[in-house]
Amino acid sequence: MTFALKELSRLLAPEQTVVGAVVGIEGAVVRVATERGAVTARTLDAVAVGDRVQIKNGIATKAPVARQIFPV
């Protein structure tokens, strides 16, 4: 059995991480294109249009990217 407030919180703001690309910036608020559609989130990082970000708990941070150069 779960508490009603905790259940409501989980339904309103799921705790999953969503990955997408920044399509618009307005101050500290960014618009991110995800597989589920466009999402608006706050950011603390310096991001540019086209950057990959991950959104967790309503905050967008830069997503890790694959290395382009491999040491030999």
PDB file of N, CA, C and O in Angstrom:
ATOM      1  N   MET A   1       0.833  -1.173   0.000  1.00  0.00           N
ATOM      2  CA  MET A   1       0.000   0.000   0.000  1.00  0.00           C
ATOM      3  C   MET A   1       0.885   1.246   0.000  1.00  0.00           C
ATOM      4  O   MET A   1       1.865   1.316   0.741  1.00  0.00           O
ATOM      5  N   THR A   2       0.533   2.231  -0.838  1.00  0.00           N
ATOM      6  CA  THR A   2       1.309   3.466  -0.903  1.00  0.00           C
ATOM      7  C   THR A   2       0.460   4.629  -0.420  1.00  0.00           C
ATOM      8  O   THR A   2      -0.769   4.562  -0.401  1.00  0.00           O
ATOM      9  N   PHE A   3       1.134   5.679  -0.037  1.00  0.00           N
ATOM     10  CA  PHE A   3       0.430   6.881   0.381  1.00  0.00           C
ATOM     11  C   PHE A   3      -0.151   7.577  -0.842  1.00  0.00           C
ATOM     12  O   PHE A   3       0.464   7.582  -1.909  1.00  0.00           O
ATOM     13  N   ALA A   4      -1.317   8.156  -0.692  1.00  0.00           N
ATOM     14  CA  ALA A   4      -2.011   8.789  -1.817  1.00  0.00           C
ATOM     15  C   ALA A   4      -1.206   9.944  -2.398  1.00  0.00           C
ATOM     16  O   ALA A   4      -1.154  10.103  -3.618  1.00  0.00           O
ATOM     17  N   LEU A   5      -0.579  10.752  -1.548  1.00  0.00           N
ATOM     18  CA  LEU A   5       0.194  11.892  -2.037  1.00  0.00           C
ATOM     19  C   LEU A   5       1.421  11.433  -2.819  1.00  0.00           C
ATOM     20  O   LEU A   5       1.767  12.029  -3.839  1.00  0.00           O
ATOM     21  N   LYS A   6       2.072  10.390  -2.350  1.00  0.00           N
ATOM     22  CA  LYS A   6       3.234   9.840  -3.051  1.00  0.00           C
ATOM     23  C   LYS A   6       2.817   9.280  -4.410  1.00  0.00           C
ATOM     24  O   LYS A   6       3.521   9.468  -5.403  1.00  0.00           O
ATOM     25  N   GLU A   7       1.689   8.603  -4.455  1.00  0.00           N
ATOM     26  CA  GLU A   7       1.187   8.039  -5.706  1.00  0.00           C
ATOM     27  C   GLU A   7       0.823   9.147  -6.690  1.00  0.00           C
ATOM     28  O   GLU A   7       1.120   9.042  -7.880  1.00  0.00           O
ATOM     29  N   LEU A   8       0.185  10.202  -6.202  1.00  0.00           N
ATOM     30  CA  LEU A   8      -0.166  11.338  -7.052  1.00  0.00           C
ATOM     31  C   LEU A   8       1.090  12.010  -7.596  1.00  0.00           C
ATOM     32  O   LEU A   8       1.135  12.384  -8.768  1.00  0.00           O
ATOM     33  N   SER A   9       2.098  12.164  -6.763  1.00  0.00           N
ATOM     34  CA  SER A   9       3.365  12.755  -7.196  1.00  0.00           C
ATOM     35  C   SER A   9       4.009  11.918  -8.295  1.00  0.00           C
ATOM     36  O   SER A   9       4.532  12.465  -9.265  1.00  0.00           O
ATOM     37  N   ARG A  10       3.975  10.607  -8.151  1.00  0.00           N
ATOM     38  CA  ARG A  10       4.560   9.715  -9.157  1.00  0.00           C
ATOM     39  C   ARG A  10       3.804   9.806 -10.477  1.00  0.00           C
ATOM     40  O   ARG A  10       4.413   9.750 -11.545  1.00  0.00           O
ATOM     41  N   LEU A  11       2.489   9.945 -10.413  1.00  0.00           N
ATOM     42  CA  LEU A  11       1.690  10.040 -11.629  1.00  0.00           C
ATOM     43  C   LEU A  11       1.905  11.362 -12.359  1.00  0.00           C
ATOM     44  O   LEU A  11       1.932  11.398 -13.589  1.00  0.00           O
ATOM     45  N   LEU A  12       2.060  12.447 -11.603  1.00  0.00           N
ATOM     46  CA  LEU A  12       2.228  13.762 -12.212  1.00  0.00           C
ATOM     47  C   LEU A  12       3.626  13.969 -12.776  1.00  0.00           C
ATOM     48  O   LEU A  12       3.774  14.560 -13.845  1.00  0.00           O
ATOM     49  N   ALA A  13       4.641  13.500 -12.088  1.00  0.00           N
ATOM     50  CA  ALA A  13       6.022  13.697 -12.522  1.00  0.00           C
ATOM     51  C   ALA A  13       6.780  12.382 -12.405  1.00  0.00           C
ATOM     52  O   ALA A  13       7.417  12.129 -11.383  1.00  0.00           O
ATOM     53  N   PRO A  14       6.722  11.542 -13.431  1.00  0.00           N
ATOM     54  CA  PRO A  14       7.447  10.273 -13.363  1.00  0.00           C
ATOM     55  C   PRO A  14       8.949  10.506 -13.219  1.00  0.00           C
ATOM     56  O   PRO A  14       9.485  11.493 -13.723  1.00  0.00           O
ATOM     57  N   GLU A  15       9.619   9.586 -12.527  1.00  0.00           N
ATOM     58  CA  GLU A  15      11.038   9.734 -12.221  1.00  0.00           C
ATOM     59  C   GLU A  15      11.935   9.123 -13.284  1.00  0.00           C
ATOM     60  O   GLU A  15      13.038   8.678 -12.965  1.00  0.00           O
ATOM     61  N   GLN A  16      11.506   9.089 -14.513  1.00  0.00           N
ATOM     62  CA  GLN A  16      12.330   8.514 -15.562  1.00  0.00           C
ATOM     63  C   GLN A  16      13.161   9.600 -16.241  1.00  0.00           C
ATOM     64  O   GLN A  16      12.805  10.778 -16.207  1.00  0.00           O
ATOM     65  N   THR A  17      14.245   9.202 -16.844  1.00  0.00           N
ATOM     66  CA  THR A  17      15.107  10.124 -17.569  1.00  0.00           C
ATOM     67  C   THR A  17      14.721  10.101 -19.037  1.00  0.00           C
ATOM     68  O   THR A  17      14.609   9.035 -19.643  1.00  0.00           O
ATOM     69  N   VAL A  18      14.519  11.281 -19.606  1.00  0.00           N
ATOM     70  CA  VAL A  18      14.143  11.425 -21.007  1.00  0.00           C
ATOM     71  C   VAL A  18      15.303  12.092 -21.734  1.00  0.00           C
ATOM     72  O   VAL A  18      15.867  13.065 -21.234  1.00  0.00           O
ATOM     73  N   VAL A  19      15.666  11.579 -22.912  1.00  0.00           N
ATOM     74  CA  VAL A  19      16.763  12.132 -23.697  1.00  0.00           C
ATOM     75  C   VAL A  19      16.192  12.771 -24.953  1.00  0.00           C
ATOM     76  O   VAL A  19      15.266  12.244 -25.570  1.00  0.00           O
ATOM     77  N   GLY A  20      16.763  13.926 -25.323  1.00  0.00           N
ATOM     78  CA  GLY A  20      16.305  14.605 -26.528  1.00  0.00           C
ATOM     79  C   GLY A  20      17.305  15.651 -26.974  1.00  0.00           C
ATOM     80  O   GLY A  20      18.405  15.753 -26.430  1.00  0.00           O
ATOM     81  N   ALA A  21      16.908  16.430 -27.973  1.00  0.00           N
ATOM     82  CA  ALA A  21      17.768  17.478 -28.528  1.00  0.00           C
ATOM     83  C   ALA A  21      17.127  18.838 -28.283  1.00  0.00           C
ATOM     84  O   ALA A  21      15.911  18.994 -28.391  1.00  0.00           O
ATOM     85  N   VAL A  22      17.959  19.812 -27.955  1.00  0.00           N
ATOM     86  CA  VAL A  22      17.479  21.170 -27.699  1.00  0.00           C
ATOM     87  C   VAL A  22      17.051  21.796 -29.022  1.00  0.00           C
ATOM     88  O   VAL A  22      17.811  21.802 -29.991  1.00  0.00           O
ATOM     89  N   VAL A  23      15.821  22.324 -29.055  1.00  0.00           N
ATOM     90  CA  VAL A  23      15.323  22.983 -30.261  1.00  0.00           C
ATOM     91  C   VAL A  23      15.040  24.462 -30.031  1.00  0.00           C
ATOM     92  O   VAL A  23      14.815  25.203 -30.987  1.00  0.00           O
ATOM     93  N   GLY A  24      15.049  24.895 -28.787  1.00  0.00           N
ATOM     94  CA  GLY A  24      14.813  26.306 -28.500  1.00  0.00           C
ATOM     95  C   GLY A  24      15.301  26.665 -27.112  1.00  0.00           C
ATOM     96  O   GLY A  24      15.255  25.846 -26.194  1.00  0.00           O
ATOM     97  N   ILE A  25      15.775  27.914 -26.961  1.00  0.00           N
ATOM     98  CA  ILE A  25      16.289  28.389 -25.677  1.00  0.00           C
ATOM     99  C   ILE A  25      15.668  29.746 -25.385  1.00  0.00           C
ATOM    100  O   ILE A  25      15.629  30.622 -26.249  1.00  0.00           O
ATOM    101  N   GLU A  26      15.185  29.908 -24.162  1.00  0.00           N
ATOM    102  CA  GLU A  26      14.667  31.194 -23.718  1.00  0.00           C
ATOM    103  C   GLU A  26      15.107  31.394 -22.274  1.00  0.00           C
ATOM    104  O   GLU A  26      14.418  30.983 -21.341  1.00  0.00           O
ATOM    105  N   GLY A  27      16.267  32.032 -22.101  1.00  0.00           N
ATOM    106  CA  GLY A  27      16.821  32.212 -20.761  1.00  0.00           C
ATOM    107  C   GLY A  27      17.309  30.888 -20.205  1.00  0.00           C
ATOM    108  O   GLY A  27      18.121  30.202 -20.826  1.00  0.00           O
ATOM    109  N   ALA A  28      16.801  30.530 -19.012  1.00  0.00           N
ATOM    110  CA  ALA A  28      17.194  29.269 -18.377  1.00  0.00           C
ATOM    111  C   ALA A  28      16.222  28.143 -18.711  1.00  0.00           C
ATOM    112  O   ALA A  28      16.327  27.046 -18.164  1.00  0.00           O
ATOM    113  N   VAL A  29      15.274  28.414 -19.612  1.00  0.00           N
ATOM    114  CA  VAL A  29      14.285  27.408 -20.002  1.00  0.00           C
ATOM    115  C   VAL A  29      14.580  26.959 -21.426  1.00  0.00           C
ATOM    116  O   VAL A  29      14.751  27.782 -22.325  1.00  0.00           O
ATOM    117  N   VAL A  30      14.637  25.646 -21.623  1.00  0.00           N
ATOM    118  CA  VAL A  30      14.909  25.099 -22.953  1.00  0.00           C
ATOM    119  C   VAL A  30      13.729  24.256 -23.413  1.00  0.00           C
ATOM    120  O   VAL A  30      13.004  23.675 -22.606  1.00  0.00           O
ATOM    121  N   ARG A  31      13.555  24.203 -24.720  1.00  0.00           N
ATOM    122  CA  ARG A  31      12.537  23.343 -25.331  1.00  0.00           C
ATOM    123  C   ARG A  31      13.286  22.185 -25.967  1.00  0.00           C
ATOM    124  O   ARG A  31      14.204  22.384 -26.763  1.00  0.00           O
ATOM    125  N   VAL A  32      12.885  20.971 -25.607  1.00  0.00           N
ATOM    126  CA  VAL A  32      13.605  19.770 -26.015  1.00  0.00           C
ATOM    127  C   VAL A  32      12.679  18.868 -26.825  1.00  0.00           C
ATOM    128  O   VAL A  32      11.554  18.585 -26.414  1.00  0.00           O
ATOM    129  N   ALA A  33      13.167  18.419 -27.983  1.00  0.00           N
ATOM    130  CA  ALA A  33      12.429  17.462 -28.805  1.00  0.00           C
ATOM    131  C   ALA A  33      12.798  16.058 -28.335  1.00  0.00           C
ATOM    132  O   ALA A  33      13.965  15.668 -28.379  1.00  0.00           O
ATOM    133  N   THR A  34      11.801  15.304 -27.886  1.00  0.00           N
ATOM    134  CA  THR A  34      12.011  13.934 -27.425  1.00  0.00           C
ATOM    135  C   THR A  34      11.194  12.988 -28.294  1.00  0.00           C
ATOM    136  O   THR A  34      10.473  13.426 -29.191  1.00  0.00           O
ATOM    137  N   GLU A  35      11.308  11.701 -28.029  1.00  0.00           N
ATOM    138  CA  GLU A  35      10.533  10.724 -28.794  1.00  0.00           C
ATOM    139  C   GLU A  35       9.038  10.837 -28.505  1.00  0.00           C
ATOM    140  O   GLU A  35       8.219  10.357 -29.289  1.00  0.00           O
ATOM    141  N   ARG A  36       8.681  11.461 -27.399  1.00  0.00           N
ATOM    142  CA  ARG A  36       7.269  11.645 -27.041  1.00  0.00           C
ATOM    143  C   ARG A  36       6.731  13.009 -27.445  1.00  0.00           C
ATOM    144  O   ARG A  36       5.554  13.291 -27.221  1.00  0.00           O
ATOM    145  N   GLY A  37       7.559  13.858 -28.032  1.00  0.00           N
ATOM    146  CA  GLY A  37       7.133  15.201 -28.415  1.00  0.00           C
ATOM    147  C   GLY A  37       8.003  16.252 -27.750  1.00  0.00           C
ATOM    148  O   GLY A  37       9.007  15.927 -27.116  1.00  0.00           O
ATOM    149  N   ALA A  38       7.618  17.504 -27.895  1.00  0.00           N
ATOM    150  CA  ALA A  38       8.398  18.607 -27.336  1.00  0.00           C
ATOM    151  C   ALA A  38       8.111  18.762 -25.847  1.00  0.00           C
ATOM    152  O   ALA A  38       6.967  18.648 -25.405  1.00  0.00           O
ATOM    153  N   VAL A  39       9.176  19.026 -25.078  1.00  0.00           N
ATOM    154  CA  VAL A  39       9.087  19.184 -23.631  1.00  0.00           C
ATOM    155  C   VAL A  39       9.827  20.454 -23.252  1.00  0.00           C
ATOM    156  O   VAL A  39      10.863  20.769 -23.836  1.00  0.00           O
ATOM    157  N   THR A  40       9.302  21.186 -22.276  1.00  0.00           N
ATOM    158  CA  THR A  40       9.977  22.371 -21.754  1.00  0.00           C
ATOM    159  C   THR A  40      10.580  22.022 -20.403  1.00  0.00           C
ATOM    160  O   THR A  40       9.922  21.404 -19.566  1.00  0.00           O
ATOM    161  N   ALA A  41      11.850  22.423 -20.185  1.00  0.00           N
ATOM    162  CA  ALA A  41      12.528  22.130 -18.925  1.00  0.00           C
ATOM    163  C   ALA A  41      13.496  23.255 -18.587  1.00  0.00           C
ATOM    164  O   ALA A  41      13.908  24.019 -19.459  1.00  0.00           O
ATOM    165  N   ARG A  42      13.850  23.346 -17.324  1.00  0.00           N
ATOM    166  CA  ARG A  42      14.862  24.309 -16.887  1.00  0.00           C
ATOM    167  C   ARG A  42      16.240  23.672 -17.052  1.00  0.00           C
ATOM    168  O   ARG A  42      16.378  22.448 -17.036  1.00  0.00           O
ATOM    169  N   THR A  43      17.251  24.514 -17.209  1.00  0.00           N
ATOM    170  CA  THR A  43      18.614  24.000 -17.327  1.00  0.00           C
ATOM    171  C   THR A  43      19.568  24.842 -16.503  1.00  0.00           C
ATOM    172  O   THR A  43      19.364  26.044 -16.329  1.00  0.00           O
ATOM    173  N   LEU A  44      20.612  24.202 -15.997  1.00  0.00           N
ATOM    174  CA  LEU A  44      21.671  24.890 -15.272  1.00  0.00           C
ATOM    175  C   LEU A  44      22.951  24.929 -16.100  1.00  0.00           C
ATOM    176  O   LEU A  44      23.855  25.715 -15.817  1.00  0.00           O
ATOM    177  N   ASP A  45      23.026  24.080 -17.121  1.00  0.00           N
ATOM    178  CA  ASP A  45      24.195  24.009 -17.999  1.00  0.00           C
ATOM    179  C   ASP A  45      24.070  25.029 -19.127  1.00  0.00           C
ATOM    180  O   ASP A  45      22.978  25.499 -19.445  1.00  0.00           O
ATOM    181  N   ALA A  46      25.205  25.356 -19.719  1.00  0.00           N
ATOM    182  CA  ALA A  46      25.206  26.189 -20.925  1.00  0.00           C
ATOM    183  C   ALA A  46      24.980  25.258 -22.109  1.00  0.00           C
ATOM    184  O   ALA A  46      25.862  24.475 -22.461  1.00  0.00           O
ATOM    185  N   VAL A  47      23.815  25.340 -22.719  1.00  0.00           N
ATOM    186  CA  VAL A  47      23.478  24.475 -23.848  1.00  0.00           C
ATOM    187  C   VAL A  47      23.187  25.326 -25.072  1.00  0.00           C
ATOM    188  O   VAL A  47      22.864  26.509 -24.963  1.00  0.00           O
ATOM    189  N   ALA A  48      23.307  24.708 -26.233  1.00  0.00           N
ATOM    190  CA  ALA A  48      23.020  25.376 -27.501  1.00  0.00           C
ATOM    191  C   ALA A  48      21.999  24.537 -28.261  1.00  0.00           C
ATOM    192  O   ALA A  48      21.796  23.360 -27.963  1.00  0.00           O
ATOM    193  N   VAL A  49      21.371  25.155 -29.235  1.00  0.00           N
ATOM    194  CA  VAL A  49      20.410  24.432 -30.065  1.00  0.00           C
ATOM    195  C   VAL A  49      21.137  23.287 -30.760  1.00  0.00           C
ATOM    196  O   VAL A  49      22.197  23.489 -31.353  1.00  0.00           O
ATOM    197  N   GLY A  50      20.574  22.095 -30.688  1.00  0.00           N
ATOM    198  CA  GLY A  50      21.186  20.912 -31.288  1.00  0.00           C
ATOM    199  C   GLY A  50      21.888  20.016 -30.284  1.00  0.00           C
ATOM    200  O   GLY A  50      22.178  18.862 -30.597  1.00  0.00           O
ATOM    201  N   ASP A  51      22.173  20.517 -29.076  1.00  0.00           N
ATOM    202  CA  ASP A  51      22.830  19.699 -28.052  1.00  0.00           C
ATOM    203  C   ASP A  51      21.899  18.598 -27.566  1.00  0.00           C
ATOM    204  O   ASP A  51      20.687  18.790 -27.463  1.00  0.00           O
ATOM    205  N   ARG A  52      22.491  17.428 -27.266  1.00  0.00           N
ATOM    206  CA  ARG A  52      21.729  16.339 -26.650  1.00  0.00           C
ATOM    207  C   ARG A  52      21.670  16.592 -25.156  1.00  0.00           C
ATOM    208  O   ARG A  52      22.691  16.873 -24.528  1.00  0.00           O
ATOM    209  N   VAL A  53      20.485  16.492 -24.589  1.00  0.00           N
ATOM    210  CA  VAL A  53      20.309  16.679 -23.150  1.00  0.00           C
ATOM    211  C   VAL A  53      19.465  15.543 -22.594  1.00  0.00           C
ATOM    212  O   VAL A  53      18.714  14.889 -23.318  1.00  0.00           O
ATOM    213  N   GLN A  54      19.607  15.326 -21.294  1.00  0.00           N
ATOM    214  CA  GLN A  54      18.737  14.379 -20.612  1.00  0.00           C
ATOM    215  C   GLN A  54      17.954  15.156 -19.562  1.00  0.00           C
ATOM    216  O   GLN A  54      18.498  16.024 -18.880  1.00  0.00           O
ATOM    217  N   ILE A  55      16.678  14.835 -19.443  1.00  0.00           N
ATOM    218  CA  ILE A  55      15.804  15.534 -18.508  1.00  0.00           C
ATOM    219  C   ILE A  55      15.448  14.584 -17.383  1.00  0.00           C
ATOM    220  O   ILE A  55      14.890  13.510 -17.608  1.00  0.00           O
ATOM    221  N   LYS A  56      15.780  14.996 -16.164  1.00  0.00           N
ATOM    222  CA  LYS A  56      15.448  14.211 -14.980  1.00  0.00           C
ATOM    223  C   LYS A  56      14.929  15.171 -13.925  1.00  0.00           C
ATOM    224  O   LYS A  56      15.591  16.157 -13.601  1.00  0.00           O
ATOM    225  N   ASN A  57      13.768  14.894 -13.396  1.00  0.00           N
ATOM    226  CA  ASN A  57      13.112  15.735 -12.390  1.00  0.00           C
ATOM    227  C   ASN A  57      12.918  17.165 -12.870  1.00  0.00           C
ATOM    228  O   ASN A  57      12.994  18.100 -12.072  1.00  0.00           O
ATOM    229  N   GLY A  58      12.670  17.349 -14.153  1.00  0.00           N
ATOM    230  CA  GLY A  58      12.393  18.676 -14.696  1.00  0.00           C
ATOM    231  C   GLY A  58      13.610  19.523 -14.996  1.00  0.00           C
ATOM    232  O   GLY A  58      13.467  20.670 -15.421  1.00  0.00           O
ATOM    233  N   ILE A  59      14.815  18.988 -14.786  1.00  0.00           N
ATOM    234  CA  ILE A  59      16.058  19.718 -15.046  1.00  0.00           C
ATOM    235  C   ILE A  59      16.779  19.065 -16.220  1.00  0.00           C
ATOM    236  O   ILE A  59      17.013  17.857 -16.222  1.00  0.00           O
ATOM    237  N   ALA A  60      17.129  19.875 -17.218  1.00  0.00           N
ATOM    238  CA  ALA A  60      17.847  19.373 -18.393  1.00  0.00           C
ATOM    239  C   ALA A  60      19.348  19.555 -18.184  1.00  0.00           C
ATOM    240  O   ALA A  60      19.809  20.652 -17.871  1.00  0.00           O
ATOM    241  N   THR A  61      20.103  18.478 -18.357  1.00  0.00           N
ATOM    242  CA  THR A  61      21.561  18.530 -18.285  1.00  0.00           C
ATOM    243  C   THR A  61      22.119  17.898 -19.553  1.00  0.00           C
ATOM    244  O   THR A  61      21.442  17.114 -20.218  1.00  0.00           O
ATOM    245  N   LYS A  62      23.356  18.246 -19.878  1.00  0.00           N
ATOM    246  CA  LYS A  62      23.968  17.682 -21.084  1.00  0.00           C
ATOM    247  C   LYS A  62      24.075  16.170 -20.958  1.00  0.00           C
ATOM    248  O   LYS A  62      24.494  15.644 -19.926  1.00  0.00           O
ATOM    249  N   ALA A  63      23.691  15.485 -22.020  1.00  0.00           N
ATOM    250  CA  ALA A  63      23.742  14.023 -22.037  1.00  0.00           C
ATOM    251  C   ALA A  63      25.141  13.573 -22.434  1.00  0.00           C
ATOM    252  O   ALA A  63      25.808  14.243 -23.221  1.00  0.00           O
ATOM    253  N   PRO A  64      25.590  12.442 -21.894  1.00  0.00           N
ATOM    254  CA  PRO A  64      26.887  11.919 -22.315  1.00  0.00           C
ATOM    255  C   PRO A  64      26.831  11.515 -23.783  1.00  0.00           C
ATOM    256  O   PRO A  64      25.826  10.980 -24.251  1.00  0.00           O
ATOM    257  N   VAL A  65      27.903  11.773 -24.497  1.00  0.00           N
ATOM    258  CA  VAL A  65      27.966  11.428 -25.918  1.00  0.00           C
ATOM    259  C   VAL A  65      29.106  10.449 -26.142  1.00  0.00           C
ATOM    260  O   VAL A  65      30.047  10.382 -25.351  1.00  0.00           O
ATOM    261  N   ALA A  66      29.013   9.700 -27.213  1.00  0.00           N
ATOM    262  CA  ALA A  66      30.052   8.723 -27.546  1.00  0.00           C
ATOM    263  C   ALA A  66      31.331   9.445 -27.953  1.00  0.00           C
ATOM    264  O   ALA A  66      31.283  10.530 -28.533  1.00  0.00           O
ATOM    265  N   ARG A  67      32.457   8.845 -27.650  1.00  0.00           N
ATOM    266  CA  ARG A  67      33.743   9.435 -28.030  1.00  0.00           C
ATOM    267  C   ARG A  67      33.931   9.321 -29.529  1.00  0.00           C
ATOM    268  O   ARG A  67      33.628   8.288 -30.126  1.00  0.00           O
ATOM    269  N   GLN A  68      34.427  10.378 -30.132  1.00  0.00           N
ATOM    270  CA  GLN A  68      34.664  10.397 -31.571  1.00  0.00           C
ATOM    271  C   GLN A  68      36.094   9.973 -31.913  1.00  0.00           C
ATOM    272  O   GLN A  68      36.354   9.502 -33.020  1.00  0.00           O
ATOM    273  N   ILE A  69      37.021  10.142 -30.963  1.00  0.00           N
ATOM    274  CA  ILE A  69      38.432   9.808 -31.193  1.00  0.00           C
ATOM    275  C   ILE A  69      38.824   8.717 -30.207  1.00  0.00           C
ATOM    276  O   ILE A  69      38.596   8.844 -29.004  1.00  0.00           O
ATOM    277  N   PHE A  70      39.403   7.666 -30.712  1.00  0.00           N
ATOM    278  CA  PHE A  70      39.810   6.558 -29.872  1.00  0.00           C
ATOM    279  C   PHE A  70      41.332   6.499 -29.796  1.00  0.00           C
ATOM    280  O   PHE A  70      41.999   6.616 -30.824  1.00  0.00           O
ATOM    281  N   PRO A  71      41.898   6.318 -28.595  1.00  0.00           N
ATOM    282  CA  PRO A  71      43.358   6.207 -28.476  1.00  0.00           C
ATOM    283  C   PRO A  71      43.861   4.916 -29.118  1.00  0.00           C
ATOM    284  O   PRO A  71      43.196   3.881 -29.064  1.00  0.00           O
ATOM    285  N   VAL A  72      45.033   4.993 -29.722  1.00  0.00           N
ATOM    286  CA  VAL A  72      45.600   3.830 -30.394  1.00  0.00           C
ATOM    287  C   VAL A  72      46.773   3.327 -29.599  1.00  0.00           C
ATOM    288  O   VAL A  72      47.406   2.345 -29.986  1.00  0.00           O
TER     289      VAL A  72
END
